């Protein structure tokens, strides 16, 4: 990955609020800090679970069986299976 692409990505992620942050701000403004904190805790827990799932996929694809390590073959197998079910 090019370092400029990485730095641009870091700037965009840091400088712009995501949809979750906007909803947390709106919830806090409309319903108070306590409800906003509950929503914030829920979004943090959801992010944690998404990170765990993403990391487990990384482990399976990179350290699992050799047939799964090759992403192109895996995608081709999925495409072949989906085309069989469509015909």
Phi and psi in radians as a Rosetta constraint file:
Dihedral C 1 N 2 CA 2 C 2 CIRCULARHARMONIC -1.279 0.35
Dihedral N 2 CA 2 C 2 N 3 CIRCULARHARMONIC 2.448 0.35
Dihedral C 2 N 3 CA 3 C 3 CIRCULARHARMONIC -1.155 0.35
Dihedral N 3 CA 3 C 3 N 4 CIRCULARHARMONIC -0.558 0.35
Dihedral C 3 N 4 CA 4 C 4 CIRCULARHARMONIC -1.177 0.35
Dihedral N 4 CA 4 C 4 N 5 CIRCULARHARMONIC -0.656 0.35
Dihedral C 4 N 5 CA 5 C 5 CIRCULARHARMONIC -1.114 0.35
Dihedral N 5 CA 5 C 5 N 6 CIRCULARHARMONIC -0.732 0.35
Dihedral C 5 N 6 CA 6 C 6 CIRCULARHARMONIC -1.106 0.35
Dihedral N 6 CA 6 C 6 N 7 CIRCULARHARMONIC -0.788 0.35
Dihedral C 6 N 7 CA 7 C 7 CIRCULARHARMONIC -1.163 0.35
Dihedral N 7 CA 7 C 7 N 8 CIRCULARHARMONIC -0.650 0.35
Dihedral C 7 N 8 CA 8 C 8 CIRCULARHARMONIC -1.111 0.35
Dihedral N 8 CA 8 C 8 N 9 CIRCULARHARMONIC -0.755 0.35
Dihedral C 8 N 9 CA 9 C 9 CIRCULARHARMONIC -1.052 0.35
Dihedral N 9 CA 9 C 9 N 10 CIRCULARHARMONIC -0.802 0.35
Dihedral C 9 N 10 CA 10 C 10 CIRCULARHARMONIC -1.065 0.35
Dihedral N 10 CA 10 C 10 N 11 CIRCULARHARMONIC -0.721 0.35
Dihedral C 10 N 11 CA 11 C 11 CIRCULARHARMONIC -1.121 0.35
Dihedral N 11 CA 11 C 11 N 12 CIRCULARHARMONIC -0.787 0.35
Dihedral C 11 N 12 CA 12 C 12 CIRCULARHARMONIC -1.109 0.35
Dihedral N 12 CA 12 C 12 N 13 CIRCULARHARMONIC -0.774 0.35
Dihedral C 12 N 13 CA 13 C 13 CIRCULARHARMONIC -1.134 0.35
Dihedral N 13 CA 13 C 13 N 14 CIRCULARHARMONIC -0.638 0.35
Dihedral C 13 N 14 CA 14 C 14 CIRCULARHARMONIC -1.363 0.35
Dihedral N 14 CA 14 C 14 N 15 CIRCULARHARMONIC -0.690 0.35
Dihedral C 14 N 15 CA 15 C 15 CIRCULARHARMONIC -1.472 0.35
Dihedral N 15 CA 15 C 15 N 16 CIRCULARHARMONIC -0.412 0.35
Dihedral C 15 N 16 CA 16 C 16 CIRCULARHARMONIC -1.934 0.35
Dihedral N 16 CA 16 C 16 N 17 CIRCULARHARMONIC 2.389 0.35
Dihedral C 16 N 17 CA 17 C 17 CIRCULARHARMONIC -1.354 0.35
Dihedral N 17 CA 17 C 17 N 18 CIRCULARHARMONIC 2.482 0.35
Dihedral C 17 N 18 CA 18 C 18 CIRCULARHARMONIC -1.467 0.35
Dihedral N 18 CA 18 C 18 N 19 CIRCULARHARMONIC 3.039 0.35
Dihedral C 18 N 19 CA 19 C 19 CIRCULARHARMONIC -1.098 0.35
Dihedral N 19 CA 19 C 19 N 20 CIRCULARHARMONIC -0.566 0.35
Dihedral C 19 N 20 CA 20 C 20 CIRCULARHARMONIC -1.141 0.35
Dihedral N 20 CA 20 C 20 N 21 CIRCULARHARMONIC -0.725 0.35
Dihedral C 20 N 21 CA 21 C 21 CIRCULARHARMONIC -1.132 0.35
Dihedral N 21 CA 21 C 21 N 22 CIRCULARHARMONIC -0.649 0.35
Dihedral C 21 N 22 CA 22 C 22 CIRCULARHARMONIC -1.163 0.35
Dihedral N 22 CA 22 C 22 N 23 CIRCULARHARMONIC -0.735 0.35
Dihedral C 22 N 23 CA 23 C 23 CIRCULARHARMONIC -1.163 0.35
Dihedral N 23 CA 23 C 23 N 24 CIRCULARHARMONIC -0.687 0.35
Dihedral C 23 N 24 CA 24 C 24 CIRCULARHARMONIC -1.096 0.35
Dihedral N 24 CA 24 C 24 N 25 CIRCULARHARMONIC -0.753 0.35
Dihedral C 24 N 25 CA 25 C 25 CIRCULARHARMONIC -1.092 0.35
Dihedral N 25 CA 25 C 25 N 26 CIRCULARHARMONIC -0.774 0.35
Dihedral C 25 N 26 CA 26 C 26 CIRCULARHARMONIC -1.133 0.35
Dihedral N 26 CA 26 C 26 N 27 CIRCULARHARMONIC -0.745 0.35
Dihedral C 26 N 27 CA 27 C 27 CIRCULARHARMONIC -1.102 0.35
Dihedral N 27 CA 27 C 27 N 28 CIRCULARHARMONIC -0.733 0.35
Dihedral C 27 N 28 CA 28 C 28 CIRCULARHARMONIC -1.124 0.35
Dihedral N 28 CA 28 C 28 N 29 CIRCULARHARMONIC -0.715 0.35
Dihedral C 28 N 29 CA 29 C 29 CIRCULARHARMONIC -1.186 0.35
Dihedral N 29 CA 29 C 29 N 30 CIRCULARHARMONIC -0.697 0.35
Dihedral C 29 N 30 CA 30 C 30 CIRCULARHARMONIC -1.486 0.35
Dihedral N 30 CA 30 C 30 N 31 CIRCULARHARMONIC -0.602 0.35
Dihedral C 30 N 31 CA 31 C 31 CIRCULARHARMONIC -2.077 0.35
Dihedral N 31 CA 31 C 31 N 32 CIRCULARHARMONIC -0.071 0.35
Dihedral C 31 N 32 CA 32 C 32 CIRCULARHARMONIC 1.802 0.35
Dihedral N 32 CA 32 C 32 N 33 CIRCULARHARMONIC 2.968 0.35
Dihedral C 32 N 33 CA 33 C 33 CIRCULARHARMONIC -1.173 0.35
Dihedral N 33 CA 33 C 33 N 34 CIRCULARHARMONIC -0.661 0.35
Dihedral C 33 N 34 CA 34 C 34 CIRCULARHARMONIC -1.089 0.35
Dihedral N 34 CA 34 C 34 N 35 CIRCULARHARMONIC -0.806 0.35
Dihedral C 34 N 35 CA 35 C 35 CIRCULARHARMONIC -1.168 0.35
Dihedral N 35 CA 35 C 35 N 36 CIRCULARHARMONIC -0.646 0.35
Dihedral C 35 N 36 CA 36 C 36 CIRCULARHARMONIC -1.115 0.35
Dihedral N 36 CA 36 C 36 N 37 CIRCULARHARMONIC -0.663 0.35
Dihedral C 36 N 37 CA 37 C 37 CIRCULARHARMONIC -1.174 0.35
Dihedral N 37 CA 37 C 37 N 38 CIRCULARHARMONIC -0.676 0.35
Dihedral C 37 N 38 CA 38 C 38 CIRCULARHARMONIC -1.066 0.35
Dihedral N 38 CA 38 C 38 N 39 CIRCULARHARMONIC -0.761 0.35
Dihedral C 38 N 39 CA 39 C 39 CIRCULARHARMONIC -1.125 0.35
Dihedral N 39 CA 39 C 39 N 40 CIRCULARHARMONIC -0.698 0.35
Dihedral C 39 N 40 CA 40 C 40 CIRCULARHARMONIC -1.126 0.35
Dihedral N 40 CA 40 C 40 N 41 CIRCULARHARMONIC -0.718 0.35
Dihedral C 40 N 41 CA 41 C 41 CIRCULARHARMONIC -1.101 0.35
Dihedral N 41 CA 41 C 41 N 42 CIRCULARHARMONIC -0.736 0.35
Dihedral C 41 N 42 CA 42 C 42 CIRCULARHARMONIC -1.102 0.35
Dihedral N 42 CA 42 C 42 N 43 CIRCULARHARMONIC -0.727 0.35
Dihedral C 42 N 43 CA 43 C 43 CIRCULARHARMONIC -1.208 0.35
Dihedral N 43 CA 43 C 43 N 44 CIRCULARHARMONIC -0.579 0.35
Dihedral C 43 N 44 CA 44 C 44 CIRCULARHARMONIC -1.172 0.35
Dihedral N 44 CA 44 C 44 N 45 CIRCULARHARMONIC -0.735 0.35
Dihedral C 44 N 45 CA 45 C 45 CIRCULARHARMONIC -1.137 0.35
Dihedral N 45 CA 45 C 45 N 46 CIRCULARHARMONIC -0.721 0.35
Dihedral C 45 N 46 CA 46 C 46 CIRCULARHARMONIC -1.095 0.35
Dihedral N 46 CA 46 C 46 N 47 CIRCULARHARMONIC -0.731 0.35
Dihedral C 46 N 47 CA 47 C 47 CIRCULARHARMONIC -1.080 0.35
Dihedral N 47 CA 47 C 47 N 48 CIRCULARHARMONIC -0.684 0.35
Dihedral C 47 N 48 CA 48 C 48 CIRCULARHARMONIC -1.079 0.35
Dihedral N 48 CA 48 C 48 N 49 CIRCULARHARMONIC -0.799 0.35
Dihedral C 48 N 49 CA 49 C 49 CIRCULARHARMONIC -1.143 0.35
Dihedral N 49 CA 49 C 49 N 50 CIRCULARHARMONIC -0.679 0.35
Dihedral C 49 N 50 CA 50 C 50 CIRCULARHARMONIC -1.118 0.35
Dihedral N 50 CA 50 C 50 N 51 CIRCULARHARMONIC -0.682 0.35
Dihedral C 50 N 51 CA 51 C 51 CIRCULARHARMONIC -1.117 0.35
Dihedral N 51 CA 51 C 51 N 52 CIRCULARHARMONIC -0.716 0.35
Dihedral C 51 N 52 CA 52 C 52 CIRCULARHARMONIC -1.089 0.35
Dihedral N 52 CA 52 C 52 N 53 CIRCULARHARMONIC -0.791 0.35
Dihedral C 52 N 53 CA 53 C 53 CIRCULARHARMONIC -1.105 0.35
Dihedral N 53 CA 53 C 53 N 54 CIRCULARHARMONIC -0.760 0.35
Dihedral C 53 N 54 CA 54 C 54 CIRCULARHARMONIC -1.097 0.35
Dihedral N 54 CA 54 C 54 N 55 CIRCULARHARMONIC -0.752 0.35
Dihedral C 54 N 55 CA 55 C 55 CIRCULARHARMONIC -1.155 0.35
Dihedral N 55 CA 55 C 55 N 56 CIRCULARHARMONIC -0.654 0.35
Dihedral C 55 N 56 CA 56 C 56 CIRCULARHARMONIC -1.172 0.35
Dihedral N 56 CA 56 C 56 N 57 CIRCULARHARMONIC -0.628 0.35
Dihedral C 56 N 57 CA 57 C 57 CIRCULARHARMONIC -1.135 0.35
Dihedral N 57 CA 57 C 57 N 58 CIRCULARHARMONIC -0.674 0.35
Dihedral C 57 N 58 CA 58 C 58 CIRCULARHARMONIC -1.058 0.35
Dihedral N 58 CA 58 C 58 N 59 CIRCULARHARMONIC -0.767 0.35
Dihedral C 58 N 59 CA 59 C 59 CIRCULARHARMONIC -1.108 0.35
Dihedral N 59 CA 59 C 59 N 60 CIRCULARHARMONIC -0.782 0.35
Dihedral C 59 N 60 CA 60 C 60 CIRCULARHARMONIC -1.118 0.35
Dihedral N 60 CA 60 C 60 N 61 CIRCULARHARMONIC -0.795 0.35
Dihedral C 60 N 61 CA 61 C 61 CIRCULARHARMONIC -1.256 0.35
Dihedral N 61 CA 61 C 61 N 62 CIRCULARHARMONIC -0.555 0.35
Dihedral C 61 N 62 CA 62 C 62 CIRCULARHARMONIC -1.686 0.35
Dihedral N 62 CA 62 C 62 N 63 CIRCULARHARMONIC -0.462 0.35
Dihedral C 62 N 63 CA 63 C 63 CIRCULARHARMONIC -2.161 0.35
Dihedral N 63 CA 63 C 63 N 64 CIRCULARHARMONIC 0.072 0.35
Dihedral C 63 N 64 CA 64 C 64 CIRCULARHARMONIC -1.443 0.35
Dihedral N 64 CA 64 C 64 N 65 CIRCULARHARMONIC -2.774 0.35
Dihedral C 64 N 65 CA 65 C 65 CIRCULARHARMONIC -1.030 0.35
Dihedral N 65 CA 65 C 65 N 66 CIRCULARHARMONIC 2.646 0.35
Dihedral C 65 N 66 CA 66 C 66 CIRCULARHARMONIC -1.090 0.35
Dihedral N 66 CA 66 C 66 N 67 CIRCULARHARMONIC -0.501 0.35
Dihedral C 66 N 67 CA 67 C 67 CIRCULARHARMONIC -1.174 0.35
Dihedral N 67 CA 67 C 67 N 68 CIRCULARHARMONIC -0.528 0.35
Dihedral C 67 N 68 CA 68 C 68 CIRCULARHARMONIC -1.483 0.35
Dihedral N 68 CA 68 C 68 N 69 CIRCULARHARMONIC -0.372 0.35
Dihedral C 68 N 69 CA 69 C 69 CIRCULARHARMONIC -1.200 0.35
Dihedral N 69 CA 69 C 69 N 70 CIRCULARHARMONIC -0.486 0.35
Dihedral C 69 N 70 CA 70 C 70 CIRCULARHARMONIC -1.534 0.35
Dihedral N 70 CA 70 C 70 N 71 CIRCULARHARMONIC 1.785 0.35
Dihedral C 70 N 71 CA 71 C 71 CIRCULARHARMONIC -1.098 0.35
Dihedral N 71 CA 71 C 71 N 72 CIRCULARHARMONIC -0.638 0.35
Dihedral C 71 N 72 CA 72 C 72 CIRCULARHARMONIC -1.106 0.35
Dihedral N 72 CA 72 C 72 N 73 CIRCULARHARMONIC -0.761 0.35
Dihedral C 72 N 73 CA 73 C 73 CIRCULARHARMONIC -1.148 0.35
Dihedral N 73 CA 73 C 73 N 74 CIRCULARHARMONIC -0.651 0.35
Dihedral C 73 N 74 CA 74 C 74 CIRCULARHARMONIC -1.124 0.35
Dihedral N 74 CA 74 C 74 N 75 CIRCULARHARMONIC -0.790 0.35
Dihedral C 74 N 75 CA 75 C 75 CIRCULARHARMONIC -1.118 0.35
Dihedral N 75 CA 75 C 75 N 76 CIRCULARHARMONIC -0.698 0.35
Dihedral C 75 N 76 CA 76 C 76 CIRCULARHARMONIC -1.105 0.35
Dihedral N 76 CA 76 C 76 N 77 CIRCULARHARMONIC -0.678 0.35
Dihedral C 76 N 77 CA 77 C 77 CIRCULARHARMONIC -1.131 0.35
Dihedral N 77 CA 77 C 77 N 78 CIRCULARHARMONIC -0.752 0.35
Dihedral C 77 N 78 CA 78 C 78 CIRCULARHARMONIC -1.121 0.35
Dihedral N 78 CA 78 C 78 N 79 CIRCULARHARMONIC -0.701 0.35
Dihedral C 78 N 79 CA 79 C 79 CIRCULARHARMONIC -1.127 0.35
Dihedral N 79 CA 79 C 79 N 80 CIRCULARHARMONIC -0.729 0.35
Dihedral C 79 N 80 CA 80 C 80 CIRCULARHARMONIC -1.114 0.35
Dihedral N 80 CA 80 C 80 N 81 CIRCULARHARMONIC -0.737 0.35
Dihedral C 80 N 81 CA 81 C 81 CIRCULARHARMONIC -1.138 0.35
Dihedral N 81 CA 81 C 81 N 82 CIRCULARHARMONIC -0.690 0.35
Dihedral C 81 N 82 CA 82 C 82 CIRCULARHARMONIC -1.221 0.35
Dihedral N 82 CA 82 C 82 N 83 CIRCULARHARMONIC -0.613 0.35
Dihedral C 82 N 83 CA 83 C 83 CIRCULARHARMONIC -1.234 0.35
Dihedral N 83 CA 83 C 83 N 84 CIRCULARHARMONIC -0.526 0.35
Dihedral C 83 N 84 CA 84 C 84 CIRCULARHARMONIC -1.185 0.35
Dihedral N 84 CA 84 C 84 N 85 CIRCULARHARMONIC -0.671 0.35
Dihedral C 84 N 85 CA 85 C 85 CIRCULARHARMONIC -1.300 0.35
Dihedral N 85 CA 85 C 85 N 86 CIRCULARHARMONIC -0.420 0.35
Dihedral C 85 N 86 CA 86 C 86 CIRCULARHARMONIC -1.427 0.35
Dihedral N 86 CA 86 C 86 N 87 CIRCULARHARMONIC -0.353 0.35
